[in-house]
Amino acid sequence: MKEIVESYFQRRSLVNHQLMSYNDTILGGESRISRMEKIVRNIRVGTDEAVELIPGGKDAGGAIKLDVLEKEIYVRLKGLRLGNPTIREANGAEHPATPMECRIRKLTYFSPIYMDFIIYRDDIPPEPGQTHGSIEESSVHIGNLPIMVRSARCNLHPNNIAGSQDSPRKLSPNTSPDDAE
């Protein structure tokens, strides 16, 4: 029995199910939508009437209706993106974060969350064929999400260390390009 348990844990991690759940939440891949994006697309706040009547159609993303001084204002939420973990220094410089650096400096290892949205207002002149004028905002920083170490979004994940196909980085624990003499 002991051999079976040891062989199981040699192939699988004790926290593998948590990593898989976290990756499913934050990553969408090319053909599927992440769980975070699905939540944003299903948001409906203050929309008493049918969603089809709100500008943008029913599949255009989440919808928020605001009642401000007898004006019709609708906000369409769409395009949720998660950035890479970075550290912003006091002088404004940014660099990629690693879990170890964040731990030593007592910082949170997180990534910024960006969202695109469209604001529809009835006091803005509409374009031809539309009922409301719109203002489009893109890549608005709406918050930060802590990154789980060993997840696919972690900067130390093997897929992230390899770099892009244009400029592949190969890391070796024993040598570096500076050691070649």
N, C-alpha and C positions, 0 to 999 in steps of 0.2 A: 504494500500500500504506500509506503514511504517513497518508493521509486516512482510511482505513478504521480504523486503530488509534486515531487521534484521535477519530473519531466514536463509536467503541465506548466509550472512556473518558469522553467527555462525558456519555453516558447512564448508565454504570455506574461505580461506585467500584472501586478496586483491592482494597479490603477488604470489598466487599459480601458475598462468600460467608461471611466470618467473622462479620459482623453477623447474617446470616440464620441461621447455625448457633447463635449465642449466643441470639438471640431465640427460636428453636425450643426451646432448652433451658429457658429461664426462663419463657416465657409459654405459657399454656394456651389462652387465649381462652375464649369462652363455651361452645363445643361440643366442644372437645378438651382433653385432659389434657397438661400439659407433660411434657417428658422427665424433669425432676426428680421430678415426682409419680409417674410410672410406675416409676422406680427405687425410690422409697419403698414403693410398693404391692407390689413384688416381693421385698422383703427377707424372708428366712426364716432365722432364727438359732436353732439348738438345737431345731428342731421336727422330731423324728424321725418322729412319727406324722403322719397325714394332716392337712392344713391345715383340713379341714372339722371336725375334732374340737376345734379351738381355739375358744374363745368368740368370737362375732362372725361366724362363717361364713367361707367362703373368699374372698369378695370385699370383706371389710371393711378391707383395707389390709395393710401389712406386719405380720409376726408375729415376736416374739422370745420365746423361752422361757428363763426363768431358773431355775437350780437353787440355791435358797437355803435352807439348814437344813431340808431335807425338806418344803418347801412348794411348791405349784404356783403359779408366778407367770408370767403371760403379759402381754406388752405389745403392743397394737395401735397401729401407726403410721398416721396418716391426716391429711388436711387440711393439707398443706404450703403455706405462703404466703410470698411475698417482699415485704417492706416497701419503702418509698421511701427513697432515699438521704438520710440525715440526719446532722447533726453534733451530738454531745452535748458541751456545754461543761463546764468544771470545776465550775460552780455548778449543774449539772443541767439547764440550759435546752437545748432542742433546736430546731434550725431546718433547713430543707432545704439540702442540700449541693449545691454545683456543682463540676464538675471543676477549674475554675480556683482556687477557694478551697482545695480539697484539695491541689492542687499547690503553691500558695504556702505553705500552712501545713504542708506535708510530712505530710499525712494520707492514708489510704487512702480512695478513693471507693467505699463499699460500702453494701449494704442488709442489714438484719437478716433472718434466716430464722426463721419461726415454724412450729410444728407442733402439731397436736392429737393427743393419744393417750389411750388407755384402758388402765388397769392392772387386770387380773383377778387376784384372789387368792383362794385357797381358805379363808383364815382370816378373811375378811370375810363377814358374813352375806349370802347371796344374796337378790335380790329374787325374788318368785314367778315360776316358770317358768325360772329361770336356775340353772346349776350352780355358778357362782363369783360372789362379790361383786366390784364394780368401783368404781374411782375414775377419774373423767374429768378430764383436764387439758386446758385449751385455751389456745391462743396462748402456748406456751412458747418462749422465745427459745433456739434451739439453735446459732446461729452467725451468721456474716456471709459474704456473697458479694460479691466485688469486681464493680463495675458497669462494663461496657465503654462508653466514651464513644461517642455516636451510636447506642447501642442503644435499643430501645423503652422500657427501664426508666430510662434516663438522664433526669435532671430537665430537660435542655436539648432533649430530643426535641420536635418540633413538637406532637405529641399531648399532651404534658405541659405545655407552655407555654400552650396555649390555655385551660387551666383547665376547669372543669366547665361543663355547659350552663346551670346555674343562675346562675353568676357568671363569664361568659366574660372572660378577660383578653386584651387585644390588645396585643402588644408591637410597637413600631416602632423602628427604629434611629435615627430622626431626631427623634422627638418623644415627649413623655410628658405625662400629664395636668397635671403641675406647670408645664409650659412654656406653657400656654394663658394668654395675657394680652391 
